[in-house]
Amino acid sequence: MTDYTLITANRNYSSWSLRPWVLMRALGIVFADRIEPFAKPVNYDEFCAFSPTGQVPALVDGDRTVWDSLGIMLYLAERHDGVWPSDEAARAFAMCGVAEMHGGFSTLRNQCPMNVGVRVQMGDHDAALVKDILRVRELFEEGLERFGGPWLAGPEFTALDAFFAPVAYRIRTYSLEVGNGLSWVERVLAHPAMREWEAAALKESWREVSHEAELHTAGAIIQDFRTG
């Protein structure tokens, strides 16, 4: 039995951490859960103690460290069933979607930072953000239609759902329009693993200045459910 330790950061902010965490929880892959919070705007030196990139997430497997959310997912896929869909067409779609999410959507990331515990009223969306939102909607609707749902690549939760899980929080926080993709958003937010993540996020007492500043740049906070 492999003993994994998954190192992540703040539940409220860390979208990259959420991806492998929710995937492992959803698939029942046992791991020790270690949190290293963002203590300041740049945590590189401190995080280099456990991650070669000075970033989270990092997966420790014995004397081996696996870094980056995509690297971790690929590593797990070689060792555990269910990371990818079993259907070949769905698997190809999921792989492309994961790669697109990992390398793209920079405007969505920058203008709509993940903050689980709040709701934000945004102003008008610029053209680049509209493009990203439309592409998210297109991908969600295509996956649900082609593979029958309720998950993005068929009947089971896979890496594709995990990689877009942070986007579900963004869609809710900023009231982004994703058409029929909203059914997936509601389903993934109700997943027990996502509920566990959100409950921890709301209880966190950490407030990191730069992340909070990004939030205020995005728009006006109209609700804040954080209790920590």
Sine and cosine of phi, psi and omega as CSV:
sin_phi,cos_phi,sin_psi,cos_psi,sin_omega,cos_omega
0.00,0.00,0.83,-0.56,0.00,-1.00
-0.97,0.23,0.69,-0.73,0.06,-1.00
-0.97,-0.23,0.96,-0.27,0.01,-1.00
-0.99,-0.12,0.54,-0.84,0.26,-0.97
-0.82,-0.57,0.84,-0.54,0.03,-1.00
-0.97,-0.25,0.86,-0.52,-0.02,-1.00
-0.98,-0.19,0.85,-0.53,-0.03,-1.00
-0.74,-0.68,0.08,-1.00,0.02,-1.00
-0.91,-0.42,-0.32,-0.95,-0.11,-0.99
-0.76,0.65,0.75,-0.66,0.04,-1.00
-0.88,0.48,-0.58,0.81,-0.10,-1.00
-0.93,0.35,-0.55,0.83,-0.15,-0.99
-0.94,-0.33,-0.52,0.86,-0.33,-0.94
-1.00,0.06,1.00,0.02,0.00,-1.00
-0.91,0.42,-0.62,0.78,-0.01,-1.00
-0.91,0.42,-0.60,0.80,0.04,-1.00
-0.91,0.42,-0.60,0.80,-0.08,-1.00
-0.87,0.50,-0.59,0.80,-0.14,-0.99
-0.84,0.54,-0.87,0.49,0.00,-1.00
-0.93,0.36,-0.52,0.86,-0.02,-1.00
-0.88,0.48,-0.78,0.63,-0.06,-1.00
-0.94,0.33,-0.54,0.84,0.06,-1.00
-0.89,0.46,-0.73,0.68,-0.03,-1.00
-0.92,0.39,-0.64,0.77,0.06,-1.00
-0.89,0.46,-0.72,0.69,-0.06,-1.00
-0.90,0.44,-0.58,0.82,-0.03,-1.00
-1.00,-0.01,-0.02,1.00,0.01,-1.00
0.95,0.30,0.45,0.89,0.05,-1.00
-1.00,0.10,0.90,-0.44,-0.12,-0.99
-0.97,0.26,0.68,-0.73,0.04,-1.00
-0.43,-0.90,0.43,-0.90,0.18,-0.98
-0.99,0.17,0.72,-0.70,-0.13,-0.99
-0.98,-0.21,0.95,-0.32,-0.05,-1.00
-0.89,-0.46,0.82,-0.57,-0.02,-1.00
-0.95,-0.30,0.77,-0.64,0.12,-0.99
-0.86,-0.52,0.99,-0.12,-0.15,-0.99
-0.94,0.35,0.46,-0.89,0.16,-0.99
-0.93,0.37,0.95,-0.31,-0.04,-1.00
-1.00,-0.04,-0.33,0.95,-0.03,-1.00
-0.41,-0.91,0.14,-0.99,-0.07,-1.00
-0.83,0.56,-0.60,0.80,0.02,-1.00
-0.84,-0.55,0.88,-0.48,-0.06,-1.00
-0.92,-0.40,0.33,0.95,-0.17,-0.99
-0.84,0.54,-0.78,0.63,-0.09,-1.00
-0.88,0.48,-0.69,0.73,-0.01,-1.00
-0.93,0.38,-0.65,0.76,-0.05,-1.00
-0.96,0.27,-0.36,0.93,0.07,-1.00
-0.90,0.44,-0.26,0.96,0.04,-1.00
-0.92,0.39,-0.38,0.93,-0.01,-1.00
-0.75,-0.66,-0.11,0.99,-0.02,-1.00
-0.67,-0.75,0.77,-0.64,-0.05,-1.00
-0.91,0.42,-0.36,0.93,0.03,-1.00
-1.00,-0.06,-0.10,1.00,-0.08,-1.00
0.94,0.34,0.42,0.91,-0.04,-1.00
-0.70,-0.71,0.28,-0.96,0.15,-0.99
-0.94,-0.35,0.42,-0.91,0.12,0.99
-1.00,0.05,0.27,-0.96,0.14,-0.99
-0.64,-0.77,0.66,-0.75,0.02,-1.00
-0.93,-0.36,0.83,-0.56,0.04,-1.00
-0.98,-0.21,0.84,-0.55,0.02,-1.00
-0.81,-0.59,1.00,-0.07,-0.09,-1.00
0.91,0.41,-0.84,-0.54,0.01,-1.00
-1.00,-0.08,0.20,0.98,-0.04,-1.00
-0.94,-0.35,0.70,-0.71,0.10,-0.99
-0.92,-0.39,0.78,-0.62,0.03,-1.00
-0.92,-0.39,0.80,-0.60,-0.09,-1.00
-0.88,-0.48,0.27,-0.96,0.01,-1.00
0.97,0.25,0.68,-0.74,-0.05,-1.00
-0.86,0.52,-0.61,0.79,0.02,-1.00
-0.95,0.32,-0.68,0.73,0.05,-1.00
-0.86,0.51,-0.67,0.75,0.01,-1.00
-0.90,0.43,-0.69,0.72,-0.01,-1.00
-0.89,0.47,-0.69,0.73,0.02,-1.00
-0.90,0.43,-0.63,0.78,0.03,-1.00
-0.88,0.47,-0.72,0.70,0.00,-1.00
-0.92,0.40,-0.57,0.82,-0.03,-1.00
-0.89,0.46,-0.46,0.89,0.04,-1.00
-0.98,0.20,-0.21,0.98,-0.13,-0.99
-0.86,-0.51,-0.24,0.97,-0.09,-1.00
-0.64,-0.77,0.65,-0.76,0.08,-1.00
-0.95,0.31,0.46,-0.89,0.16,-0.99
1.00,-0.09,-0.16,0.99,0.02,-1.00
-0.90,0.44,-0.68,0.73,0.08,-1.00
-0.96,-0.30,0.43,-0.90,0.11,-0.99
-0.89,0.46,0.49,-0.87,0.03,-1.00
-0.97,0.22,-0.52,0.86,0.03,-1.00
-0.93,0.36,0.73,-0.69,-0.12,-0.99
-0.90,0.44,-0.71,0.71,0.00,-1.00
-0.91,0.42,-0.67,0.74,0.02,-1.00
-0.91,0.41,-0.60,0.80,0.01,-1.00
-0.91,0.42,-0.67,0.75,0.04,-1.00
-0.89,0.45,-0.68,0.73,0.03,-1.00
-0.88,0.47,-0.70,0.71,-0.02,-1.00
-0.90,0.44,-0.68,0.74,0.01,-1.00
-0.89,0.47,-0.69,0.73,0.01,-1.00
-0.92,0.40,-0.65,0.76,0.01,-1.00
-0.90,0.43,-0.65,0.76,0.05,-1.00
-0.89,0.46,-0.72,0.69,0.01,-1.00
-0.88,0.47,-0.66,0.75,0.01,-1.00
-0.90,0.44,-0.68,0.74,0.02,-1.00
-0.91,0.42,-0.66,0.75,-0.05,-1.00
-0.91,0.41,-0.60,0.80,-0.10,-0.99
-0.97,-0.24,-0.10,0.99,-0.13,-0.99
-0.82,-0.57,-0.31,-0.95,0.05,-1.00
0.85,0.52,0.62,0.78,-0.06,-1.00
-0.91,0.41,-0.58,0.81,0.01,-1.00
-0.92,0.39,-0.68,0.73,0.05,-1.00
-0.87,0.50,-0.69,0.72,0.02,-1.00
-0.88,0.48,-0.72,0.69,-0.13,-0.99
-0.97,0.24,-0.63,0.77,-0.06,-1.00
-1.00,0.04,-0.33,0.94,-0.01,-1.00
-0.78,-0.62,0.92,0.38,-0.04,-1.00
-0.88,0.47,0.56,-0.83,-0.01,-1.00
-0.93,0.36,0.79,-0.61,0.13,-0.99
-0.52,-0.85,0.98,-0.19,-0.19,-0.98
-0.89,0.46,-0.59,0.81,-0.23,-0.97
-1.00,0.01,0.05,1.00,-0.10,-1.00
-0.80,-0.60,0.24,-0.97,0.16,-0.99
-0.82,-0.57,0.68,-0.74,-0.16,-0.99
-0.80,-0.60,0.70,-0.71,0.13,-0.99
-1.00,-0.06,0.92,-0.38,0.00,-1.00
-1.00,-0.02,0.33,-0.95,0.17,-0.99
-1.00,0.09,-0.36,-0.93,0.02,-1.00
-0.90,0.43,0.62,-0.79,0.03,-1.00
-0.99,0.11,0.69,-0.72,0.08,-1.00
-0.98,0.20,0.13,-0.99,-0.13,-0.99
-0.88,0.48,-0.62,0.79,-0.03,-1.00
-0.92,0.39,-0.64,0.77,0.03,-1.00
-0.93,0.36,-0.66,0.75,0.05,-1.00
-0.84,0.54,-0.67,0.74,0.01,-1.00
-0.87,0.49,-0.71,0.70,0.00,-1.00
-0.90,0.44,-0.69,0.73,-0.01,-1.00
-0.90,0.44,-0.68,0.73,0.02,-1.00
-0.89,0.46,-0.61,0.80,0.02,-1.00
-0.93,0.37,-0.64,0.77,0.08,-1.00
-0.86,0.51,-0.74,0.67,0.01,-1.00
-0.86,0.52,-0.71,0.71,-0.01,-1.00
-0.87,0.50,-0.71,0.70,-0.03,-1.00
-0.91,0.41,-0.70,0.71,0.02,-1.00
-0.86,0.50,-0.77,0.64,-0.07,-1.00
-0.91,0.42,-0.61,0.79,0.03,-1.00
-0.90,0.44,-0.74,0.67,-0.01,-1.00
-0.87,0.49,-0.71,0.70,-0.02,-1.00
-0.91,0.42,-0.64,0.77,-0.02,-1.00
-0.96,0.29,-0.70,0.71,-0.08,-1.00
-0.93,0.36,-0.62,0.78,-0.17,-0.99
-0.93,-0.38,0.06,1.00,0.21,-0.98
0.99,0.10,-0.01,1.00,0.04,-1.00
0.89,0.45,-0.13,-0.99,0.07,1.00
-0.99,0.15,-0.12,0.99,0.03,-1.00
-0.99,-0.11,0.13,-0.99,-0.18,-0.98
-0.93,0.37,-0.39,0.92,0.02,-1.00
-0.81,-0.58,0.49,0.87,0.07,-1.00
0.81,-0.58,-0.47,-0.88,-0.16,-0.99
-0.98,0.19,-0.21,0.98,-0.07,-1.00
-0.88,-0.48,0.54,-0.84,0.11,-0.99
-0.93,0.37,0.80,-0.60,-0.03,-1.00
-0.73,-0.68,-0.13,-0.99,0.01,-1.00
-0.85,0.53,-0.53,0.85,0.01,-1.00
-0.88,0.47,-0.68,0.73,0.05,-1.00
-0.91,0.41,-0.64,0.77,0.01,-1.00
-0.90,0.44,-0.63,0.78,-0.05,-1.00
-0.96,0.29,-0.44,0.90,0.05,-1.00
-0.99,-0.12,-0.02,1.00,0.02,-1.00
-0.83,0.56,-0.68,0.74,0.06,-1.00
-0.88,0.47,-0.50,0.87,0.03,-1.00
-0.92,0.40,-0.56,0.83,0.05,-1.00
-0.86,0.51,-0.68,0.73,0.06,-1.00
-0.89,0.45,-0.66,0.75,0.02,-1.00
-0.89,0.45,-0.67,0.74,0.01,-1.00
-0.86,0.51,-0.68,0.74,0.01,-1.00
-0.94,0.33,-0.70,0.72,-0.05,-1.00
-0.87,0.48,-0.67,0.74,-0.13,-0.99
-0.95,-0.31,0.15,0.99,0.03,-1.00
0.80,0.60,0.78,0.62,-0.01,-1.00
-0.99,0.13,0.60,-0.80,-0.08,-1.00
-1.00,-0.03,0.89,-0.45,0.00,-1.00
-0.81,-0.59,0.38,0.93,0.11,-0.99
0.84,0.55,-0.72,-0.70,-0.02,-1.00
-0.93,0.38,-0.21,0.98,0.08,-1.00
-0.91,0.41,-0.22,0.97,0.00,-1.00
-0.89,0.45,-0.47,0.88,0.02,-1.00
-0.89,0.46,-0.62,0.78,0.06,-1.00
-0.93,0.36,-0.66,0.75,0.01,-1.00
-0.83,0.56,-0.75,0.66,-0.02,-1.00
-0.90,0.43,-0.63,0.78,-0.01,-1.00
-0.92,0.39,-0.70,0.71,-0.05,-1.00
-0.94,0.34,-0.57,0.82,0.04,-1.00
-0.92,0.40,-0.43,0.90,0.01,-1.00
-1.00,0.03,-0.10,0.99,0.00,-1.00
-0.88,0.48,0.66,-0.75,-0.03,-1.00
-0.81,0.59,-0.61,0.79,0.01,-1.00
-0.92,0.39,-0.64,0.77,0.03,-1.00
-0.93,0.37,-0.58,0.81,0.06,-1.00
-0.90,0.43,-0.64,0.77,0.04,-1.00
-0.89,0.45,-0.71,0.71,0.03,-1.00
-0.87,0.49,-0.73,0.68,-0.04,-1.00
-0.90,0.43,-0.66,0.75,0.02,-1.00
-0.86,0.51,-0.66,0.76,0.04,-1.00
-0.93,0.38,-0.62,0.78,0.00,-1.00
-0.88,0.48,-0.68,0.74,-0.05,-1.00
-0.93,0.37,-0.43,0.90,-0.02,-1.00
-1.00,0.03,-0.20,0.98,-0.05,-1.00
-0.88,0.47,0.66,-0.75,0.06,-1.00
-1.00,-0.07,-0.19,0.98,-0.04,-1.00
-0.94,0.34,0.73,-0.69,0.18,-0.98
-0.77,-0.64,0.92,-0.38,-0.04,-1.00
-0.99,-0.14,0.79,-0.61,-0.21,-0.98
-0.85,0.53,-0.73,0.68,-0.09,-1.00
-0.93,0.37,-0.61,0.80,0.04,-1.00
-0.92,0.40,-0.63,0.78,0.03,-1.00
-0.93,0.38,-0.58,0.82,0.03,-1.00
-0.91,0.41,-0.65,0.76,0.06,-1.00
-0.86,0.51,-0.64,0.77,-0.01,-1.00
-0.89,0.46,-0.70,0.71,-0.02,-1.00
-0.93,0.38,-0.49,0.87,0.07,-1.00
-0.93,0.37,-0.53,0.85,-0.05,-1.00
-0.93,0.36,-0.52,0.86,-0.03,-1.00
0.27,-0.96,-0.24,-0.97,-0.04,-1.00
-1.00,-0.07,0.78,-0.63,0.05,-1.00
-0.96,0.29,0.85,-0.52,-0.01,-1.00
-0.96,-0.29,-0.30,0.95,0.10,-0.99
-0.51,-0.86,0.62,-0.79,0.05,-1.00
-0.70,-0.72,0.93,-0.35,-0.08,-1.00
-0.99,-0.11,0.06,1.00,-0.03,-1.00
-0.95,0.32,0.73,-0.69,-0.05,-1.00
-0.93,-0.37,-0.18,0.98,-0.05,-1.00
-0.97,0.24,0.00,0.00,0.00,0.00
